[in-house]
Amino acid sequence: VKYVPKDEVVCKEGDPSEALYFVIEGTVAMFKSTEDGSLATQPSSVTRADSMSPWFGDVVASKPPKRRNTTAVCTDASKLLIVPPEKLSHFLELCPFFHGMYLLSA
């Protein structure tokens, strides 16, 4: 579990996908890069702890691993559960509630 302050970048577009993130508290917005390389002013999506799919970074489950397609920024102080790819299957076995939600969103 990692506590992330408001406005901190969690991961950047183009970075290797190294973890699946569950938002336990707070809000994380996903931003695409513009043609000039800066971040868009409006997020392409927002992930909140109380949403039906409170996670981001699910490209980590891809074979072969993909690169991040957005930059994730905490828009509130947030608490994130970070699950690396080698522990994803075990985590989903231990948490059947998340496993069901994760399968429904795929």
Chimera marker file (.cmm) of the C-alpha trace (Angstrom):
<marker_set name="trace">
<marker id="1" x="0.000" y="0.000" z="0.000" r="1" g="1" b="0" radius="0.5"/>
<marker id="2" x="1.301" y="3.432" z="-0.930" r="1" g="1" b="0" radius="0.5"/>
<marker id="3" x="0.034" y="6.826" z="0.183" r="1" g="1" b="0" radius="0.5"/>
<marker id="4" x="0.260" y="9.313" z="-2.666" r="1" g="1" b="0" radius="0.5"/>
<marker id="5" x="-0.176" y="13.079" z="-2.241" r="1" g="1" b="0" radius="0.5"/>
<marker id="6" x="-2.419" y="15.207" z="-4.440" r="1" g="1" b="0" radius="0.5"/>
<marker id="7" x="-0.925" y="16.099" z="-7.855" r="1" g="1" b="0" radius="0.5"/>
<marker id="8" x="1.743" y="13.376" z="-7.702" r="1" g="1" b="0" radius="0.5"/>
<marker id="9" x="2.354" y="11.351" z="-10.856" r="1" g="1" b="0" radius="0.5"/>
<marker id="10" x="1.909" y="7.618" z="-10.212" r="1" g="1" b="0" radius="0.5"/>
<marker id="11" x="3.134" y="6.413" z="-13.615" r="1" g="1" b="0" radius="0.5"/>
<marker id="12" x="3.872" y="8.048" z="-16.950" r="1" g="1" b="0" radius="0.5"/>
<marker id="13" x="2.659" y="7.336" z="-20.460" r="1" g="1" b="0" radius="0.5"/>
<marker id="14" x="5.251" y="5.182" z="-22.224" r="1" g="1" b="0" radius="0.5"/>
<marker id="15" x="6.669" y="3.681" z="-18.992" r="1" g="1" b="0" radius="0.5"/>
<marker id="16" x="6.801" y="-0.120" z="-18.749" r="1" g="1" b="0" radius="0.5"/>
<marker id="17" x="3.639" y="-1.521" z="-17.159" r="1" g="1" b="0" radius="0.5"/>
<marker id="18" x="4.960" y="-2.811" z="-13.846" r="1" g="1" b="0" radius="0.5"/>
<marker id="19" x="1.873" y="-3.006" z="-11.615" r="1" g="1" b="0" radius="0.5"/>
<marker id="20" x="-1.893" y="-3.003" z="-11.324" r="1" g="1" b="0" radius="0.5"/>
<marker id="21" x="-3.120" y="-0.239" z="-9.011" r="1" g="1" b="0" radius="0.5"/>
<marker id="22" x="-6.250" y="-0.445" z="-6.859" r="1" g="1" b="0" radius="0.5"/>
<marker id="23" x="-7.538" y="2.891" z="-5.553" r="1" g="1" b="0" radius="0.5"/>
<marker id="24" x="-8.422" y="2.320" z="-1.899" r="1" g="1" b="0" radius="0.5"/>
<marker id="25" x="-8.956" y="6.011" z="-1.101" r="1" g="1" b="0" radius="0.5"/>
<marker id="26" x="-8.910" y="9.081" z="-3.306" r="1" g="1" b="0" radius="0.5"/>
<marker id="27" x="-9.036" y="9.747" z="-7.025" r="1" g="1" b="0" radius="0.5"/>
<marker id="28" x="-6.588" y="9.177" z="-9.873" r="1" g="1" b="0" radius="0.5"/>
<marker id="29" x="-6.992" y="10.816" z="-13.294" r="1" g="1" b="0" radius="0.5"/>
<marker id="30" x="-5.509" y="9.449" z="-16.525" r="1" g="1" b="0" radius="0.5"/>
<marker id="31" x="-4.075" y="11.941" z="-18.994" r="1" g="1" b="0" radius="0.5"/>
<marker id="32" x="-2.941" y="11.409" z="-22.588" r="1" g="1" b="0" radius="0.5"/>
<marker id="33" x="-0.068" y="13.365" z="-24.079" r="1" g="1" b="0" radius="0.5"/>
<marker id="34" x="-0.834" y="16.039" z="-26.662" r="1" g="1" b="0" radius="0.5"/>
<marker id="35" x="0.989" y="16.351" z="-29.994" r="1" g="1" b="0" radius="0.5"/>
<marker id="36" x="3.581" y="18.665" z="-28.408" r="1" g="1" b="0" radius="0.5"/>
<marker id="37" x="4.288" y="16.125" z="-25.634" r="1" g="1" b="0" radius="0.5"/>
<marker id="38" x="2.559" y="17.988" z="-22.797" r="1" g="1" b="0" radius="0.5"/>
<marker id="39" x="-0.297" y="16.448" z="-20.811" r="1" g="1" b="0" radius="0.5"/>
<marker id="40" x="-3.845" y="17.141" z="-21.934" r="1" g="1" b="0" radius="0.5"/>
<marker id="41" x="-5.714" y="19.582" z="-19.729" r="1" g="1" b="0" radius="0.5"/>
<marker id="42" x="-8.711" y="17.236" z="-19.375" r="1" g="1" b="0" radius="0.5"/>
<marker id="43" x="-8.327" y="13.624" z="-18.202" r="1" g="1" b="0" radius="0.5"/>
<marker id="44" x="-9.235" y="10.791" z="-20.559" r="1" g="1" b="0" radius="0.5"/>
<marker id="45" x="-10.635" y="8.864" z="-17.565" r="1" g="1" b="0" radius="0.5"/>
<marker id="46" x="-10.911" y="9.058" z="-13.786" r="1" g="1" b="0" radius="0.5"/>
<marker id="47" x="-10.613" y="6.183" z="-11.312" r="1" g="1" b="0" radius="0.5"/>
<marker id="48" x="-12.103" y="6.569" z="-7.839" r="1" g="1" b="0" radius="0.5"/>
<marker id="49" x="-12.177" y="4.291" z="-4.827" r="1" g="1" b="0" radius="0.5"/>
<marker id="50" x="-15.980" y="4.160" z="-4.949" r="1" g="1" b="0" radius="0.5"/>
<marker id="51" x="-16.247" y="3.342" z="-8.667" r="1" g="1" b="0" radius="0.5"/>
<marker id="52" x="-17.306" y="-0.015" z="-10.121" r="1" g="1" b="0" radius="0.5"/>
<marker id="53" x="-13.746" y="-0.556" z="-11.426" r="1" g="1" b="0" radius="0.5"/>
<marker id="54" x="-11.469" y="1.008" z="-8.807" r="1" g="1" b="0" radius="0.5"/>
<marker id="55" x="-8.217" y="0.109" z="-10.569" r="1" g="1" b="0" radius="0.5"/>
<marker id="56" x="-5.943" y="1.172" z="-13.387" r="1" g="1" b="0" radius="0.5"/>
<marker id="57" x="-2.886" y="-0.256" z="-15.071" r="1" g="1" b="0" radius="0.5"/>
<marker id="58" x="-4.486" y="-3.502" z="-16.188" r="1" g="1" b="0" radius="0.5"/>
<marker id="59" x="-2.150" y="-3.635" z="-19.209" r="1" g="1" b="0" radius="0.5"/>
<marker id="60" x="0.194" y="-5.295" z="-16.697" r="1" g="1" b="0" radius="0.5"/>
<marker id="61" x="-1.637" y="-8.567" z="-17.388" r="1" g="1" b="0" radius="0.5"/>
<marker id="62" x="-0.797" y="-8.418" z="-21.114" r="1" g="1" b="0" radius="0.5"/>
<marker id="63" x="1.583" y="-10.891" z="-22.677" r="1" g="1" b="0" radius="0.5"/>
<marker id="64" x="4.050" y="-9.567" z="-23.650" r="1" g="1" b="0" radius="0.5"/>
<marker id="65" x="3.907" y="-6.651" z="-21.174" r="1" g="1" b="0" radius="0.5"/>
<marker id="66" x="2.821" y="-3.360" z="-22.696" r="1" g="1" b="0" radius="0.5"/>
<marker id="67" x="3.774" y="0.220" z="-21.991" r="1" g="1" b="0" radius="0.5"/>
<marker id="68" x="1.484" y="2.632" z="-20.157" r="1" g="1" b="0" radius="0.5"/>
<marker id="69" x="-0.900" y="4.411" z="-22.509" r="1" g="1" b="0" radius="0.5"/>
<marker id="70" x="-1.697" y="7.282" z="-20.112" r="1" g="1" b="0" radius="0.5"/>
<marker id="71" x="-0.087" y="9.269" z="-17.311" r="1" g="1" b="0" radius="0.5"/>
<marker id="72" x="-1.810" y="8.670" z="-13.950" r="1" g="1" b="0" radius="0.5"/>
<marker id="73" x="-1.990" y="11.642" z="-11.568" r="1" g="1" b="0" radius="0.5"/>
<marker id="74" x="-3.589" y="11.674" z="-8.104" r="1" g="1" b="0" radius="0.5"/>
<marker id="75" x="-6.179" y="14.452" z="-8.066" r="1" g="1" b="0" radius="0.5"/>
<marker id="76" x="-6.744" y="13.881" z="-4.331" r="1" g="1" b="0" radius="0.5"/>
<marker id="77" x="-4.452" y="12.500" z="-1.669" r="1" g="1" b="0" radius="0.5"/>
<marker id="78" x="-4.851" y="8.784" z="-2.341" r="1" g="1" b="0" radius="0.5"/>
<marker id="79" x="-4.107" y="5.351" z="-0.950" r="1" g="1" b="0" radius="0.5"/>
<marker id="80" x="-3.161" y="2.784" z="-3.613" r="1" g="1" b="0" radius="0.5"/>
<marker id="81" x="-2.717" y="-0.964" z="-3.396" r="1" g="1" b="0" radius="0.5"/>
<marker id="82" x="0.065" y="-1.866" z="-5.840" r="1" g="1" b="0" radius="0.5"/>
<marker id="83" x="0.024" y="-5.402" z="-7.278" r="1" g="1" b="0" radius="0.5"/>
<marker id="84" x="3.023" y="-6.418" z="-9.428" r="1" g="1" b="0" radius="0.5"/>
<marker id="85" x="2.347" y="-8.808" z="-12.347" r="1" g="1" b="0" radius="0.5"/>
<marker id="86" x="3.975" y="-11.816" z="-10.681" r="1" g="1" b="0" radius="0.5"/>
<marker id="87" x="1.500" y="-11.499" z="-7.777" r="1" g="1" b="0" radius="0.5"/>
<marker id="88" x="-1.635" y="-10.644" z="-9.759" r="1" g="1" b="0" radius="0.5"/>
<marker id="89" x="-3.005" y="-14.201" z="-10.089" r="1" g="1" b="0" radius="0.5"/>
<marker id="90" x="-2.410" y="-14.908" z="-6.398" r="1" g="1" b="0" radius="0.5"/>
<marker id="91" x="-4.020" y="-11.603" z="-5.394" r="1" g="1" b="0" radius="0.5"/>
<marker id="92" x="-7.132" y="-12.332" z="-7.497" r="1" g="1" b="0" radius="0.5"/>
<marker id="93" x="-7.391" y="-15.828" z="-5.964" r="1" g="1" b="0" radius="0.5"/>
<marker id="94" x="-7.247" y="-14.338" z="-2.463" r="1" g="1" b="0" radius="0.5"/>
<marker id="95" x="-9.776" y="-11.613" z="-3.296" r="1" g="1" b="0" radius="0.5"/>
<marker id="96" x="-12.655" y="-13.226" z="-5.194" r="1" g="1" b="0" radius="0.5"/>
<marker id="97" x="-14.648" y="-9.986" z="-5.095" r="1" g="1" b="0" radius="0.5"/>
<marker id="98" x="-11.948" y="-8.155" z="-7.081" r="1" g="1" b="0" radius="0.5"/>
<marker id="99" x="-11.447" y="-11.187" z="-9.306" r="1" g="1" b="0" radius="0.5"/>
<marker id="100" x="-15.083" y="-11.082" z="-10.385" r="1" g="1" b="0" radius="0.5"/>
<marker id="101" x="-15.006" y="-7.334" z="-10.960" r="1" g="1" b="0" radius="0.5"/>
<marker id="102" x="-11.725" y="-7.598" z="-12.885" r="1" g="1" b="0" radius="0.5"/>
<marker id="103" x="-13.107" y="-10.333" z="-15.180" r="1" g="1" b="0" radius="0.5"/>
<marker id="104" x="-16.279" y="-8.338" z="-15.844" r="1" g="1" b="0" radius="0.5"/>
<marker id="105" x="-14.270" y="-5.299" z="-16.921" r="1" g="1" b="0" radius="0.5"/>
<marker id="106" x="-11.971" y="-7.227" z="-19.287" r="1" g="1" b="0" radius="0.5"/>
<link id1="1" id2="2" r="1" g="1" b="0" radius="0.2"/>
<link id1="2" id2="3" r="1" g="1" b="0" radius="0.2"/>
<link id1="3" id2="4" r="1" g="1" b="0" radius="0.2"/>
<link id1="4" id2="5" r="1" g="1" b="0" radius="0.2"/>
<link id1="5" id2="6" r="1" g="1" b="0" radius="0.2"/>
<link id1="6" id2="7" r="1" g="1" b="0" radius="0.2"/>
<link id1="7" id2="8" r="1" g="1" b="0" radius="0.2"/>
<link id1="8" id2="9" r="1" g="1" b="0" radius="0.2"/>
<link id1="9" id2="10" r="1" g="1" b="0" radius="0.2"/>
<link id1="10" id2="11" r="1" g="1" b="0" radius="0.2"/>
<link id1="11" id2="12" r="1" g="1" b="0" radius="0.2"/>
<link id1="12" id2="13" r="1" g="1" b="0" radius="0.2"/>
<link id1="13" id2="14" r="1" g="1" b="0" radius="0.2"/>
<link id1="14" id2="15" r="1" g="1" b="0" radius="0.2"/>
<link id1="15" id2="16" r="1" g="1" b="0" radius="0.2"/>
<link id1="16" id2="17" r="1" g="1" b="0" radius="0.2"/>
<link id1="17" id2="18" r="1" g="1" b="0" radius="0.2"/>
<link id1="18" id2="19" r="1" g="1" b="0" radius="0.2"/>
<link id1="19" id2="20" r="1" g="1" b="0" radius="0.2"/>
<link id1="20" id2="21" r="1" g="1" b="0" radius="0.2"/>
<link id1="21" id2="22" r="1" g="1" b="0" radius="0.2"/>
<link id1="22" id2="23" r="1" g="1" b="0" radius="0.2"/>
<link id1="23" id2="24" r="1" g="1" b="0" radius="0.2"/>
<link id1="24" id2="25" r="1" g="1" b="0" radius="0.2"/>
<link id1="25" id2="26" r="1" g="1" b="0" radius="0.2"/>
<link id1="26" id2="27" r="1" g="1" b="0" radius="0.2"/>
<link id1="27" id2="28" r="1" g="1" b="0" radius="0.2"/>
<link id1="28" id2="29" r="1" g="1" b="0" radius="0.2"/>
<link id1="29" id2="30" r="1" g="1" b="0" radius="0.2"/>
<link id1="30" id2="31" r="1" g="1" b="0" radius="0.2"/>
<link id1="31" id2="32" r="1" g="1" b="0" radius="0.2"/>
<link id1="32" id2="33" r="1" g="1" b="0" radius="0.2"/>
<link id1="33" id2="34" r="1" g="1" b="0" radius="0.2"/>
<link id1="34" id2="35" r="1" g="1" b="0" radius="0.2"/>
<link id1="35" id2="36" r="1" g="1" b="0" radius="0.2"/>
<link id1="36" id2="37" r="1" g="1" b="0" radius="0.2"/>
<link id1="37" id2="38" r="1" g="1" b="0" radius="0.2"/>
<link id1="38" id2="39" r="1" g="1" b="0" radius="0.2"/>
<link id1="39" id2="40" r="1" g="1" b="0" radius="0.2"/>
<link id1="40" id2="41" r="1" g="1" b="0" radius="0.2"/>
<link id1="41" id2="42" r="1" g="1" b="0" radius="0.2"/>
<link id1="42" id2="43" r="1" g="1" b="0" radius="0.2"/>
<link id1="43" id2="44" r="1" g="1" b="0" radius="0.2"/>
<link id1="44" id2="45" r="1" g="1" b="0" radius="0.2"/>
<link id1="45" id2="46" r="1" g="1" b="0" radius="0.2"/>
<link id1="46" id2="47" r="1" g="1" b="0" radius="0.2"/>
<link id1="47" id2="48" r="1" g="1" b="0" radius="0.2"/>
<link id1="48" id2="49" r="1" g="1" b="0" radius="0.2"/>
<link id1="49" id2="50" r="1" g="1" b="0" radius="0.2"/>
<link id1="50" id2="51" r="1" g="1" b="0" radius="0.2"/>
<link id1="51" id2="52" r="1" g="1" b="0" radius="0.2"/>
<link id1="52" id2="53" r="1" g="1" b="0" radius="0.2"/>
<link id1="53" id2="54" r="1" g="1" b="0" radius="0.2"/>
<link id1="54" id2="55" r="1" g="1" b="0" radius="0.2"/>
<link id1="55" id2="56" r="1" g="1" b="0" radius="0.2"/>
<link id1="56" id2="57" r="1" g="1" b="0" radius="0.2"/>
<link id1="57" id2="58" r="1" g="1" b="0" radius="0.2"/>
<link id1="58" id2="59" r="1" g="1" b="0" radius="0.2"/>
<link id1="59" id2="60" r="1" g="1" b="0" radius="0.2"/>
<link id1="60" id2="61" r="1" g="1" b="0" radius="0.2"/>
<link id1="61" id2="62" r="1" g="1" b="0" radius="0.2"/>
<link id1="62" id2="63" r="1" g="1" b="0" radius="0.2"/>
<link id1="63" id2="64" r="1" g="1" b="0" radius="0.2"/>
<link id1="64" id2="65" r="1" g="1" b="0" radius="0.2"/>
<link id1="65" id2="66" r="1" g="1" b="0" radius="0.2"/>
<link id1="66" id2="67" r="1" g="1" b="0" radius="0.2"/>
<link id1="67" id2="68" r="1" g="1" b="0" radius="0.2"/>
<link id1="68" id2="69" r="1" g="1" b="0" radius="0.2"/>
<link id1="69" id2="70" r="1" g="1" b="0" radius="0.2"/>
<link id1="70" id2="71" r="1" g="1" b="0" radius="0.2"/>
<link id1="71" id2="72" r="1" g="1" b="0" radius="0.2"/>
<link id1="72" id2="73" r="1" g="1" b="0" radius="0.2"/>
<link id1="73" id2="74" r="1" g="1" b="0" radius="0.2"/>
<link id1="74" id2="75" r="1" g="1" b="0" radius="0.2"/>
<link id1="75" id2="76" r="1" g="1" b="0" radius="0.2"/>
<link id1="76" id2="77" r="1" g="1" b="0" radius="0.2"/>
<link id1="77" id2="78" r="1" g="1" b="0" radius="0.2"/>
<link id1="78" id2="79" r="1" g="1" b="0" radius="0.2"/>
<link id1="79" id2="80" r="1" g="1" b="0" radius="0.2"/>
<link id1="80" id2="81" r="1" g="1" b="0" radius="0.2"/>
<link id1="81" id2="82" r="1" g="1" b="0" radius="0.2"/>
<link id1="82" id2="83" r="1" g="1" b="0" radius="0.2"/>
<link id1="83" id2="84" r="1" g="1" b="0" radius="0.2"/>
<link id1="84" id2="85" r="1" g="1" b="0" radius="0.2"/>
<link id1="85" id2="86" r="1" g="1" b="0" radius="0.2"/>
<link id1="86" id2="87" r="1" g="1" b="0" radius="0.2"/>
<link id1="87" id2="88" r="1" g="1" b="0" radius="0.2"/>
<link id1="88" id2="89" r="1" g="1" b="0" radius="0.2"/>
<link id1="89" id2="90" r="1" g="1" b="0" radius="0.2"/>
<link id1="90" id2="91" r="1" g="1" b="0" radius="0.2"/>
<link id1="91" id2="92" r="1" g="1" b="0" radius="0.2"/>
<link id1="92" id2="93" r="1" g="1" b="0" radius="0.2"/>
<link id1="93" id2="94" r="1" g="1" b="0" radius="0.2"/>
<link id1="94" id2="95" r="1" g="1" b="0" radius="0.2"/>
<link id1="95" id2="96" r="1" g="1" b="0" radius="0.2"/>
<link id1="96" id2="97" r="1" g="1" b="0" radius="0.2"/>
<link id1="97" id2="98" r="1" g="1" b="0" radius="0.2"/>
<link id1="98" id2="99" r="1" g="1" b="0" radius="0.2"/>
<link id1="99" id2="100" r="1" g="1" b="0" radius="0.2"/>
<link id1="100" id2="101" r="1" g="1" b="0" radius="0.2"/>
<link id1="101" id2="102" r="1" g="1" b="0" radius="0.2"/>
<link id1="102" id2="103" r="1" g="1" b="0" radius="0.2"/>
<link id1="103" id2="104" r="1" g="1" b="0" radius="0.2"/>
<link id1="104" id2="105" r="1" g="1" b="0" radius="0.2"/>
<link id1="105" id2="106" r="1" g="1" b="0" radius="0.2"/>
</marker_set>
